[in-house]
Every structure is written in C-alpha cells, then in structure tokens.
Amino acid sequence: MIELQAERADDRWEVEALYDLCFAPGREALSSYRLREGVPPVAGLSQVARDSDGILAAAIRFWPVLIGDAPALLLGPVAVHPTRQGEGLGGSLIRDSLAKAQESGWARVMLVGDAPYYQRFGFTRLEGVEMPPPTNPDRVLGLALQDGAWDGIRGQVIRWQG
C-alpha cells in the first residue's frame, strides 16, 4: 500500500537522491531550476509517496513563480523510482496535488513537459508565456484551476519575489 503525504524538511535528501536517479546528470542546469534557486517548494503541495515500509517510491514538487504580477505554480519535478514505474504513482501524485492546489486557492499551474503525457491531466500549451531560455515553447504547458485563470496572462516567467 502506498501513502501520499506532504514532503517534510527531512525528506529533502531522499527526494533529491530520487531525482538524481531518475533524471540525467546536469538536471539542475535546466532553465526551470533558475526559477527555483533560493525559493522553497510550496509546503503541502510538494508530496512524497511511500510504501508500507516507508521506502520512498515517488515525489512531486511545486514552486511559486510569477508571470508579470500573476502568481502561478510551477510543477516539477515529478519522479517515480524505476522499480515502481507503471503503477500509476506519478498520476496519483499529480491528481492529488492539483486538487490540493485548487483547494488552497491557487488559480493556475504550469510546467515544462511532454504534452501527450500531461494532456490527460488537462494541461495544454501556453501561448505567450515564456520560460527562460533555452526552453522549447511547445513544452510550456498550463492548467487553469479556476475558470479563465490563464486569460490574458502573457510574458516572462520569473522567480517568486514573495
């Protein structure tokens, strides 16, 4: 049995090790990491999935960002341990954390990722929202958690100032 729970401060090293295992070396050189520098992940939305023995199976993080003066959540990374892939853990983390984000009053979520995968959760390509280079604009996706939340939102995604 897998339990989803909010990431705690003492989970950090284990989550980072999972990300190192699941992603290519140099992952921290990606443009999205520049938006995360010096900003803590959003408490309560960043989650871990642990099995009945307490072993970390998957993790997801969210970061606050701004597009102009409009706040948004930046989803990512989400990772599932290679021995647990194919069990639906990534999808469970995404759905559960998006519901929590909506309940918490967040209006919009964005990410950089593969549209065919994230479309199943309602994400679509964002027009006019620019991630720091070198990001392929076709991979910049968004989801409105409130009706019309992306209407009129354009410009550079910048680091949270709050």
C-alpha positions as a Markdown table, in Angstrom:
| # | Residue | x | y | z |
|---|---|---|---|---|
| 1 | Met | 0.0 | 0.0 | 0.0 |
| 2 | Ile | 1.3 | 3.5 | -1.0 |
| 3 | Glu | 0.6 | 6.5 | 1.2 |
| 4 | Leu | 0.8 | 10.1 | -0.2 |
| 5 | Gln | 2.0 | 12.7 | 2.3 |
| 6 | Ala | 3.3 | 16.2 | 2.3 |
| 7 | Glu | 7.0 | 16.4 | 1.9 |
| 8 | Arg | 8.8 | 17.3 | 5.1 |
| 9 | Ala | 12.1 | 19.1 | 5.5 |
| 10 | Asp | 13.8 | 15.9 | 6.5 |
| 11 | Asp | 12.6 | 14.2 | 3.2 |
| 12 | Arg | 14.8 | 16.6 | 1.2 |
| 13 | Trp | 17.9 | 14.5 | 0.8 |
| 14 | Glu | 15.9 | 11.4 | -0.1 |
| 15 | Val | 13.8 | 13.3 | -2.7 |
| 16 | Glu | 17.0 | 14.8 | -4.2 |
| 17 | Ala | 18.5 | 11.3 | -4.4 |
| 18 | Leu | 15.4 | 10.1 | -6.3 |
| 19 | Tyr | 15.6 | 13.0 | -8.7 |
| 20 | Asp | 19.3 | 12.2 | -9.3 |
| 21 | Leu | 18.4 | 8.6 | -10.0 |
| 22 | Cys | 15.5 | 9.4 | -12.4 |
| 23 | Phe | 16.9 | 12.3 | -14.3 |
| 24 | Ala | 20.0 | 12.9 | -16.4 |
| 25 | Pro | 23.1 | 14.4 | -14.9 |
| 26 | Gly | 23.1 | 18.2 | -15.2 |
| 27 | Arg | 19.3 | 18.4 | -14.4 |
| 28 | Glu | 20.0 | 21.4 | -12.3 |
| 29 | Ala | 21.3 | 23.3 | -15.3 |
| 30 | Leu | 17.8 | 23.4 | -16.8 |
| 31 | Ser | 16.1 | 26.8 | -17.0 |
| 32 | Ser | 13.4 | 25.8 | -14.6 |
| 33 | Tyr | 16.0 | 25.3 | -11.9 |
| 34 | Arg | 16.9 | 29.0 | -12.2 |
| 35 | Leu | 13.4 | 29.8 | -11.1 |
| 36 | Arg | 13.7 | 27.6 | -8.1 |
| 37 | Glu | 17.0 | 28.9 | -6.7 |
| 38 | Gly | 16.6 | 30.3 | -3.2 |
| 39 | Val | 12.9 | 29.6 | -3.2 |
| 40 | Pro | 11.5 | 26.7 | -1.1 |
| 41 | Pro | 9.0 | 24.3 | -2.7 |
| 42 | Val | 5.3 | 25.0 | -1.8 |
| 43 | Ala | 4.6 | 23.3 | 1.5 |
| 44 | Gly | 1.6 | 20.9 | 1.5 |
| 45 | Leu | 1.6 | 20.6 | -2.3 |
| 46 | Ser | 5.0 | 19.1 | -2.7 |
| 47 | Gln | 4.4 | 15.4 | -1.8 |
| 48 | Val | 6.1 | 12.1 | -1.4 |
| 49 | Ala | 4.7 | 8.6 | -1.9 |
| 50 | Arg | 6.0 | 5.9 | 0.5 |
| 51 | Asp | 5.3 | 2.2 | 0.6 |
| 52 | Ser | 4.2 | 0.4 | 3.8 |
| 53 | Asp | 7.9 | 0.0 | 4.8 |
| 54 | Gly | 8.5 | 3.8 | 4.5 |
| 55 | Ile | 10.5 | 3.5 | 1.3 |
| 56 | Leu | 10.3 | 6.5 | -1.0 |
| 57 | Ala | 8.5 | 5.5 | -4.2 |
| 58 | Ala | 7.8 | 8.8 | -5.9 |
| 59 | Ala | 7.9 | 12.6 | -5.3 |
| 60 | Ile | 6.4 | 15.8 | -6.8 |
| 61 | Arg | 7.3 | 19.4 | -6.1 |
| 62 | Phe | 5.7 | 22.7 | -6.8 |
| 63 | Trp | 7.3 | 26.1 | -6.8 |
| 64 | Pro | 5.8 | 29.6 | -6.8 |
| 65 | Val | 6.6 | 31.7 | -9.9 |
| 66 | Leu | 5.3 | 35.0 | -11.4 |
| 67 | Ile | 4.3 | 35.8 | -14.9 |
| 68 | Gly | 4.2 | 39.6 | -14.8 |
| 69 | Asp | 2.4 | 40.1 | -11.5 |
| 70 | Ala | 0.3 | 37.0 | -11.8 |
| 71 | Pro | 1.3 | 34.2 | -9.4 |
| 72 | Ala | 1.4 | 30.6 | -10.7 |
| 73 | Leu | 2.6 | 27.2 | -9.6 |
| 74 | Leu | 5.5 | 25.6 | -11.4 |
| 75 | Leu | 5.0 | 21.8 | -11.3 |
| 76 | Gly | 8.1 | 19.7 | -11.3 |
| 77 | Pro | 10.0 | 17.7 | -11.0 |
| 78 | Val | 7.8 | 14.6 | -10.6 |
| 79 | Ala | 9.6 | 11.3 | -10.4 |
| 80 | Val | 8.8 | 7.7 | -9.7 |
| 81 | His | 11.5 | 5.2 | -8.6 |
| 82 | Pro | 12.4 | 2.9 | -11.5 |
| 83 | Thr | 11.2 | -0.2 | -9.6 |
| 84 | Arg | 7.8 | 1.4 | -9.1 |
| 85 | Gln | 7.1 | 2.8 | -12.6 |
| 86 | Gly | 4.0 | 1.7 | -14.3 |
| 87 | Glu | 1.9 | 1.6 | -11.1 |
| 88 | Gly | 0.2 | 5.0 | -11.6 |
| 89 | Leu | 2.1 | 6.7 | -8.8 |
| 90 | Gly | 3.1 | 9.7 | -10.9 |
| 91 | Gly | -0.5 | 10.2 | -12.0 |
| 92 | Ser | -1.8 | 9.8 | -8.4 |
| 93 | Leu | 0.7 | 12.4 | -7.1 |
| 94 | Ile | -0.3 | 14.8 | -9.9 |
| 95 | Arg | -4.0 | 14.5 | -9.4 |
| 96 | Asp | -3.9 | 14.7 | -5.6 |
| 97 | Ser | -1.5 | 17.7 | -5.5 |
| 98 | Leu | -3.5 | 19.6 | -8.2 |
| 99 | Ala | -6.7 | 19.1 | -6.1 |
| 100 | Lys | -4.8 | 20.4 | -3.1 |
| 101 | Ala | -3.6 | 23.4 | -5.1 |
| 102 | Gln | -7.1 | 24.2 | -6.2 |
| 103 | Glu | -8.4 | 23.8 | -2.6 |
| 104 | Ser | -5.6 | 26.1 | -1.4 |
| 105 | Gly | -6.8 | 28.9 | -3.8 |
| 106 | Trp | -4.1 | 28.7 | -6.5 |
| 107 | Ala | -5.5 | 29.8 | -9.9 |
| 108 | Arg | -3.0 | 28.4 | -12.3 |
| 109 | Val | -0.3 | 25.7 | -12.7 |
| 110 | Met | 2.4 | 25.5 | -15.4 |
| 111 | Leu | 5.2 | 23.1 | -16.3 |
| 112 | Val | 7.7 | 22.2 | -18.9 |
| 113 | Gly | 7.0 | 18.7 | -20.2 |
| 114 | Asp | 5.6 | 16.3 | -22.8 |
| 115 | Ala | 2.2 | 17.4 | -23.9 |
| 116 | Pro | 1.0 | 13.8 | -24.7 |
| 117 | Tyr | 1.6 | 12.8 | -21.1 |
| 118 | Tyr | 0.3 | 15.9 | -19.3 |
| 119 | Gln | -2.8 | 16.4 | -21.5 |
| 120 | Arg | -4.5 | 13.6 | -19.6 |
| 121 | Phe | -4.5 | 15.9 | -16.5 |
| 122 | Gly | -5.9 | 18.8 | -18.5 |
| 123 | Phe | -2.6 | 20.7 | -19.4 |
| 124 | Thr | -2.5 | 22.5 | -22.8 |
| 125 | Arg | 0.2 | 24.5 | -24.5 |
| 126 | Leu | 0.5 | 28.0 | -23.2 |
| 127 | Glu | 0.7 | 30.8 | -25.8 |
| 128 | Gly | 2.8 | 33.8 | -24.9 |
| 129 | Val | 4.2 | 32.5 | -21.6 |
| 130 | Glu | 8.0 | 32.4 | -21.9 |
| 131 | Met | 10.2 | 30.3 | -19.7 |
| 132 | Pro | 13.9 | 31.3 | -19.5 |
| 133 | Pro | 15.9 | 30.0 | -22.5 |
| 134 | Pro | 16.7 | 27.5 | -23.8 |
| 135 | Thr | 13.1 | 26.2 | -23.3 |
| 136 | Asn | 11.2 | 24.8 | -26.2 |
| 137 | Pro | 7.9 | 26.8 | -26.3 |
| 138 | Asp | 6.0 | 23.7 | -27.3 |
| 139 | Arg | 6.8 | 22.1 | -23.9 |
| 140 | Val | 5.4 | 25.1 | -21.9 |
| 141 | Leu | 2.1 | 23.8 | -20.6 |
| 142 | Gly | -0.6 | 25.2 | -18.3 |
| 143 | Leu | -3.7 | 24.2 | -16.4 |
| 144 | Ala | -6.3 | 26.6 | -15.1 |
| 145 | Leu | -7.5 | 25.7 | -11.6 |
| 146 | Gln | -10.1 | 28.5 | -11.7 |
| 147 | Asp | -12.1 | 29.4 | -14.8 |
| 148 | Gly | -10.3 | 31.8 | -17.1 |
| 149 | Ala | -7.1 | 31.8 | -14.9 |
| 150 | Trp | -4.8 | 31.9 | -17.9 |
| 151 | Asp | -6.9 | 34.5 | -19.8 |
| 152 | Gly | -4.6 | 37.5 | -20.6 |
| 153 | Ile | -1.6 | 36.0 | -18.9 |
| 154 | Arg | 1.5 | 36.7 | -21.0 |
| 155 | Gly | 5.2 | 37.3 | -20.6 |
| 156 | Gln | 8.3 | 36.0 | -18.9 |
| 157 | Val | 8.1 | 33.5 | -16.1 |
| 158 | Ile | 10.2 | 35.0 | -13.3 |
| 159 | Arg | 11.4 | 33.8 | -9.8 |
| 160 | Trp | 8.9 | 34.3 | -7.0 |
| 161 | Gln | 9.6 | 37.5 | -5.1 |
| 162 | Gly | 7.3 | 36.9 | -2.1 |
